[in-house]
Amino acid sequence: MGQPYENVNYDWAAADNLVGVLTALHAKIGAVIELRTNKRRELLGANPCDVWQGARRSDFEGAFRSEQRDLTKLKEEISAIKGAVLDLTAEARSVNRGAH
């Protein structure tokens, strides 16, 4: 039985493009997280007692933190996918070198 990569053509350009897109997406999500944090601070102050208080403020803060965590998790998942693409590309390059 042949190697698992036998007769497989790796699309180097697609891998490079995917890494580029994932890098840009990671940066954009990071910018959104920062923008939201700064806008929240600008509009509501650093402390709950600065401008707006009460249950609605607490609800907002809880939802805001949850959304920020979700965005951060998405950023981490993008990093993991990018890492996997880079690892697979390196592995394919190694196999490709060995085949020639």
N, C-alpha and C positions, 0 to 999 in steps of 0.2 A: 504494500500500500504506500502511496506517495505522501509527501509532506502536506500538511493542511493548507499550505499556501501555493501548492503546485497548481499551475494553470489559472492563477488569480492575477488579474491586472489591477494594481493599486493606482488609484487616481490621485496622483501627487498634487495636482492643481486644486482638486476639490478639497483635499485635506487642508492645504494651505489657506484656501478661501474660507473654509469652515472655522479654522483657528482665528483668522482675521475677524470674521463676523462675531465669534464668541468673545474675542477680546474687546471689540467695540461695544457689544451688548453689556458685558461686565462693567465697562467704564460708564456707560449710560445709566445703568441701574444704580451704580455708586453715586453718580451725579444727582439722580432723582432722590435718593435717600438723603443726601446732603441738602438739597434744595428744600425738601419737605421739613427737615429739621430746622433749617434757618428760617423758613417762612413761619413755622409754628412759633419759634422763639420771638420772631419779629412781631407777630400778631398777638400772641398771648402772653409774652413774657417768659422768663426763665422759671418762675415759681408759680404754682397754681393760685396763689393769693395775689399775684400782680395785677390781673385784669378781670378774670372770669373765674367764679368759684361755684361750688355746689355739685349736685349729682350730674348735671349735664356736662360739666367740665370733666368730672371723673370718668364718665362714659366716653367722652371724646378722647381723653388721655389713654384709656385702656384700648380703644379701637386704634388709635394712632400707633401705640407701641406694638400692637399685634400686626398691623400693616407693615411697620418698619421691620419687624422680625421676619415677616413673610418675604419682603424684598431682599433682606440680607440672606435668607435661606436660598432664594432664587439665585443670588449672586454666587453663593457657595456651590450650588448645583451646576451653574455654568462653568465655574472653575474646574469642577470635577470632570465634566464632559470634555472640556478643553484638554485637560491632563490626559484623559483616556485617548483622545485623538492623537495627541503628541506621542504618547507611548506606543500606540499602534503604528504610527508613521515611522517611528524609530525602529520598531520591530520589523516592519516591512522593508525598510532600508537595509537592515542587517541581513534579512533573508535574501533580498535582491543582490546584495554584494556577494553573498555566499553562492548564489546561483550562477554567477559569472566568473 
